């Protein structure tokens, strides 16, 4: 029998001949790229959704045009830490934390530099109050390693904190408003602000 020239023969290659062999590091490279992209996405999400108070809106007022602003430990820690970093102190402080307590008080803690014995920490308590319609802080006690700080160092700590509280007040208060009352619970400071004519 003669083969028909119009009939084509199909030659198939075995499956193993069609596979491309890639180096083993290709899988690791893809995993590493995926991990980096995931970390960047997570970092951007954390930045976008980080807690921060916003300036009060005069249109959102309750009775008599009063507004209430709620400040938490995280925001206050950021502000106190920034203030302490600007203070001219004979000691270096790091890992600053502020915890709002009932009775309009704030507990401030920080680590000291290596000039102090291991484990010596700053422990301070500040009274939060209103002065001239703005937030102010007064240190009622401050000690490092159980020893009270001299008044010169206490003043050097208090001054930049009050300057920072004035900046915070300027950001949070709409034009023409002043702080009228404050009250605190654990981890929250509530500030009532009112429209002040003139």
N, C-alpha and C positions, 0 to 999 in steps of 0.2 A: 504494500500500500504506500502510496506517495503522499507526503505531507502537503497539505494545502498551504501555499505561501501567504494567503490572506489571513490565515489563522495565526494569531500571535500567542506566543507562549509567555506565561507569566512566571518569572523566577522570583521566588521570595527568599529574603534573607532571614536567617535566624534572628530571634528577638535580641539576643545578646549583642549582635553586631550593630543594632540600631541605637543602643543606649550610649549616651555620652558620659564618660567617666570624668568627674570633677574632683579637684583636690579636696581633702577633708576640711581644710580651713575655710572653705566657702560657707559651710553651715555655721561655723563660729562667727564669721564676719557678719552674716545676716542677723544672728542673735545679738551681737554687739550693737549693730545699727538700730535694731528694734528697741534695745534697752535705752540707748541714748535718746531716741525720739520719745519714748515713754517718759523718761525723766524730764525732758524739756517741757512736754505737755503738762506734767504734774506740777512743775515749778510755775509755769504760767497760770495754771488754775489756782494755785495757792496765793500768788500775787494778786490775781483778779478778785478773789473772794476774801482777802484778809480783812479782819474787822477794823473799822475806823469810824469814829463818830463824825457826823456831818453837821454843818452849820444849821441851826434851827431855822425853820421857815416861818415867817410872820403869819402866813395864811393858815397855818396849822394850829393856831392858838385855841385854847379852850376858853373857859369863862374869863372875862375881864382881860383877854389878850395875853394871859400867862401861858408860857410854854415850859415843858420839862425836858431836860437833857439828861441822858443816862450815860455815865462813864464807867467803864469796867477796869479790872486789874491790868489787862493786856495793854490798853491804851495808856493808862497812867504809868505803867512800868516803862513804856517807850519814852514818855515825856520826862520822867524823873531820871532815867538813864542818860538821856541827852543832856539834861541840866548838869548832872554830876560829872559828865565827861568834860564839861566846860569850866568846872570849878577849879580854882587854883588851890590845890591841897598838897600837903607834904607827903601824902600817901596816895598810891594808885589803887583805885577801886574798880572791880570788874564784876560781871554777873549780877548786875543790879536788879532787884525785884521789888515791886511795890504791891502791897496787899491792902485793899480797902477794908476797914473794920467798922462795926457799928459805932455810933457816937462821933461821926465826922473825923475819924482818925485813920491814918495810913501807917502801916508797918513797912519800913524800908530795910532791906538787907542787901549786903554786898560782900564779896570776897576782897581781902586785902592782898597787897603784893608781898613779896618774899621778905621784906624788912621786918615783918611781924612773925611771931611763932606760928608754926603750922596749925591750922585750924582756927586762927583768929579771924572773926567776921565782924563786919559792921552791923549793928542792930540799932535801929532808930525808930522813934514814933513821932509822927507829925500830926498836928491838929490842923484840919482844913477849915478855912473860914472865908468870909467875904469881906473884902476891903475895897471901898470905892466902887462897888458894883462888879468886882472881878474876884476870881479865885486867888487865894493866898494860902501859904503853908507856913506853920510855925513849928519848929522842932522842939518837942517838950522833953525828949530824952535821946541821947545818942551815946553809944559806947562801942569800943572795939575790944574783943576778948574779955568782956566784963568790966573793963576800965572806962569810966566816963571820959568823953572827949572834952578838951578845953573849949571855952566859949569862942575863942578865935576860930577854931576849926568848925564848930557848929555854925557860926555866922557865915563862914566861907561855903558851907554846904547849903545853907538856907537861902542865901542871896540868889544864886543861879536858878534854884528851884522856883522862887517867886517870879523871877524874870520870865521863866518858861511858862508859868501859870498865866502871866499877863498875855503872852503870845497865844496860848491856848484859848483864853477868854476872847481875844480879838478875832480868832478864827471861828469860834462857836457862836458868838453873839451877832445877830443881825443888827444893822445900823439902828440906833435909838433904843436899844434894849440893854438892860443891866441885870445882873444876877441879884435876886432878892432873898432867896432861901436855899439852903442845902441840907440834905439829910443823907445818911449812909446806912446800908445794910452790909452784910458780908459780900464783898467783891463788887459792890455797886455804889456809885455816888450819884445821887439825884440832885439836879440843880434846877430850880425854878427861876425863869427869867421873865421880866415884864417890860413892857414898853415904857420908857422914861421920857416924858415930854421935855423938850428943851435941850 
